[in-house]
């Protein structure tokens, strides 16, 4: 899959096209992202300002505002919407399997 990756503790990001698709575990779903928004949090991470340096632990695929379709576990085919507070998102996705600015994500 493709995703926007913050690879290091420095300004910028990289579009990666060979990321592994996540697989769901117990209590998780996998969502095919249909729409994502870039917000102020993403700009902080991209610019690598003091706010981001205090909260983000690269490497990670970033983004946290999205809608999509459940493709694994749960009721397949349901459209969902979610918005995580950033701190919950960071801890849930810090394994860098998938972030919202990727095509497929894992939701705990």
Long-range contacts (C-beta under 8 A, 24 or more apart in sequence): 1-98, 1-102, 1-103, 1-104, 2-102, 2-103, 3-61, 3-98, 3-99, 3-101, 3-102, 3-103, 4-61, 4-62, 4-63, 4-99, 4-101, 4-102, 5-59, 5-60, 5-61, 5-62, 5-96, 6-45, 6-46, 6-56, 6-58, 6-59, 6-60, 6-61, 6-62, 7-58, 7-59, 8-58, 8-59, 9-48, 9-53, 9-58, 10-48, 11-46, 11-47, 11-48, 12-46, 12-48, 13-45, 13-46, 13-62, 16-61, 19-61, 19-98, 19-102, 20-97, 21-98, 21-104, 22-97, 22-98, 22-104, 22-105, 22-106, 23-72, 23-106, 24-72, 24-73, 24-106, 27-108, 28-73, 28-106, 28-107, 28-108, 29-70, 29-72, 29-73, 29-74, 29-80, 29-106, 29-107, 30-70, 30-71, 30-72, 30-73, 30-104, 30-105, 30-106, 30-107, 31-66, 31-68, 31-69, 31-70, 31-71, 31-80, 31-104, 31-105, 31-106, 31-107, 32-68, 32-69, 32-71, 32-103, 32-104, 33-66, 33-67, 33-68, 33-100, 33-102, 33-103, 33-104, 33-105, 34-66, 34-67, 34-68, 34-69, 34-79, 35-66, 35-67, 35-68, 36-63, 36-65, 36-66, 36-100, 36-101, 37-65, 37-66, 38-63, 38-101, 39-64, 39-65, 41-86, 42-101, 55-86, 55-87, 55-90, 56-90, 57-90, 57-94, 59-96, 60-90, 60-93, 60-94, 60-96, 60-99, 61-93, 61-96, 61-97, 61-98, 61-99, 61-100, 61-101, 61-102, 62-99, 62-100, 62-101, 63-99, 63-100, 63-101, 63-102, 64-89, 64-99, 64-100, 65-100, 66-100, 66-105, 68-105, 71-104, 82-107
